[in-house]
Structure formats: C-alpha cells, structure tokens
Amino acid sequence: MARLFLAALAALVPTLGAAGAPQVVTDILPVQALAARVMEGVGEPALLVRPGASPHEYALKPSEAAALEKAQVVFFVGPELSPWLVRPVETLAPKAVHVRLLGAAGTQTLTNREGATFELPDEDHDHHHGGGDDHEDHGGDHGGDHGGDHHGHHHEPGGIDPHAWLDPENGKAWTRAMAAELSRIDPANAARYRANADAAVAEIDAAEADTAAALRPLGDVRFLAFHDAFQYLEHRFGIGAAGSVSASDAATPGPRRIATLRDAMDARQVSCVLAEPQFDPDLLGAALGGHKIPTVVIDPLGGDVPAGPGRYPAMIRAMGKALQDCGRTGH
C-alpha cells in the first residue's frame, strides 16, 4: 500500500511543479541547455543572450530585462565572460539567487592565454589547470561577490578563461550545482531535479566518450581559432590551437597580433581556421591576408544544434564533428 501511495504521489510531481516552477534566467545557450535538462518536467529557464550574439558585449532587449526582473534564480557564467551583465543582475534581480557558475563546486578553470600564438614569454602565460572556488555565489538575500572588481575588464593576464562550459567535466559540475540550488529553493521538486541531473551527467559522459574517440585519430592536428575560446576543449581532448586572431574576449586584433599570426601560420602547419557565426567573417579574412587555409564554422555557444534539454551533449558532439572536419581538411 505504501508503495502504491508513493507511486501515485510521484505521478503528481510534474503537475504540481508546473504550477509553481521557479522563475529561472540563464545567460547563454549552453547554460540554458543545462538548466533546461535539470528542470525538465518542472519548468523552462529563460535566456538572456539571444542566439547568434556575442556574450562578451550585449544590450538587453526589453523582454529580456523583464524576464530578469521576474527571476528567482539567475544562473550565469560570471563577469569574466559578460561584465556588462553584472549591473542588470544586481539592479533588476536584487532579490534573486545569483549563481556564478565559474565559482561552482567542482569547476575546473584555466587561465587566459596572451599573445597571438600563446607562446611569447613577454605577452603570454602558459595555461594551467585550476579549480573552482568550491562554492556558489549568491546575490540578493544570500550575499555574493559579483560586484567591486568584477565591474572591470574581464580579460586580464592570469585571469580565468570564462569559456569553461566547453569542458564537459564542467558541464557535469554545473548540472549538479543547478540541481542542488533548485532543490534548495523548490524542495517539492527536489527528487525530480536530482534524477534529471543524474540522467544529464550520464548523457554528458556518453557525449564526452564519443567525442574523445572521434578526435583520437587526428593526432597533432593544429587549428587557428577566430578568438581564444577553445582551450577547455583542447585541454580535455588533447588537441591544440596554433593561435587565435582575437583574444578570449573577442576584441578587435591589432596590427602586431595579425603580423605575428601571418608569420606563424606556415611554420605551425595549421590545418584549418575555426570561424564563428557570432563574429564578422571579413575580419577573419583580413587577418589571414593571402593565406589560403580551409575554414570550418564552429559555434562555441551551441546555436547550431537543436533546442531542448539535449542541447548540451549535442553541442559537445558538434564541437567534435567540427574539429574532425578541420583535421580532414588538413590531410
């Protein structure tokens, strides 16, 4: 009898959750995808940075600002990625819980690389494997640390590279952090959040294994990135970038950086260039000059994969496919 009662109670959870689902807002598509998987059957998280736009610089539309005003929870990468977002989060959603994912428990971070080819000692910093702060940052009534110095420029030598969602291990850590926070503020749906998170972690594990197997035969394939967004992929899957046209914040490259890239391209045996849909292709062409190198389009925000709760593992697989295509063009 007790089992029948528990089964009947579990069947009611999606209906009860839909009526009182927490209002969740996310900054970019990969974060929304992770939150959507955790919230599947309960609610749908809102997205601030629309597909095709750069998260480094963005102006909120009125509808996006309105969603932020209603938020109970804001999941965002951090001011290292989107310094413009700090003030809207603080002013429009002061009572919401603010979760800075770069500080979530289990997050593995890398430092920003400097220089066009990541190697010049007077411009560069070797990247290293770091760790998260082993805590979540909360705003509103829960305190937080996303003010002060975070209002400054987010791409500083030795600072955290914010593109951490491109490491599937971080995707799993963020999934668990989201489930823990949602379970805390919405205990009625805690069991569902935790079950969804467990399933999501298994799905990300599968995508990581498939991508590793697909990239293993490529060996020492080298690519040139439009901007330095991919070192988490490089670190996780053992591939290497020869350099980037722009820095990790997608700033316009100067003449010195372009000259360095052009000098290095032949010596480094670059297989292809990774272009991104968020940025002007003419800038990439100008940087390459007369070099005839194949170009493969890759979207680090996952805008090229179907929407829905399965978007994140699909994005990891899409990254692997783009890098496979890059390797094939170089042979």
Steps between C-alpha positions, in 0.01 A plus 500: 500500500782738588666438164174572317462825693857610416451412133179704488675790673791490252256513209365829634842669515511633138152654537580662833837619372356664190275720712774620733818465294773744606574786260849421371707723271823397327758702310606286199366202306724231655399611851134508398537150355639363826230672703228377263617142546500532880155667493346262246145421607490797739561822307697676227791739565512834318797610287658845499758495218311414184650247254751645257611780735829525687481471881804723538302812405123510496205735553193349664170528314198615707360146507831365631518768768141415599594133540789600724267708718283191562793268570526300819828340390762629254753246371785676321860419411636810671622853439814353345285415196242779511603801708203695361262258676610581855303822537171371346510194728560715806243767416224302326517181708633612841299242695570207269762236575804573284708191418836577337582169336874562471501484881284187524640197683703273274557757225841461338639827366784609273673835485471739208768459236673806363663567166390394155676163523487445879876458527681834510631538857458878507136476393400151598411293803509122486153374580461276801235287652329666791196429710173662587447695815302207640202721570216673327465876498158624603355845461191655651431378851779243472794740465746467211827625355411617152551869558812709555793390286279289274374819338841542338632346180455125503799395289807554712833312497473209739124540533250218453417402143118516515423249223486219756176344370703347215647247742231233548635434850393855584165436333448219749613713795262779400215253457549379855527857631174595329319197638625575851391865486161425346440226756575748778254764383238256365509193728169372363680414175836407648473132408430587137787749481742244639375222271524728198853603599609136535362425154666811356840404641471157336409665168797737521728208586386325181554812288847548649597140428370518142684826435825370647478192275428715194792735563760242602601409140569865412830500686677835501254694285544874559239767437480877509202633696315822431515579870656312786190316617605137464778422744259302721431273203872480428577407859227238527552328164872542444492729197682827447439845356782671314365839603200727479416805293340668802550466873258311723271801527468525119659845488601634158859386431770761447757509219771342715283201584401449136862522388601239759229263380596532136865427582407195708240332278732320262749394768226352717340297219151627570234260367207737502347811649199480733253776415212592730151618401501773768783697338570684175655262240660798322719556805621142478577540130695818564705329769588205277614724217602288203515171690272241342396289799174301517236645731263299720212672678467411869260648753631492859153602619321204341268704280542246221341210687129439566339676794382303801631320806739288290677803358813489716620147414404569138720811513799299624452254215465787250831642624664164439352482149629848414849408622485175302418703190793727580731201522379356170557827315860492614577161349 
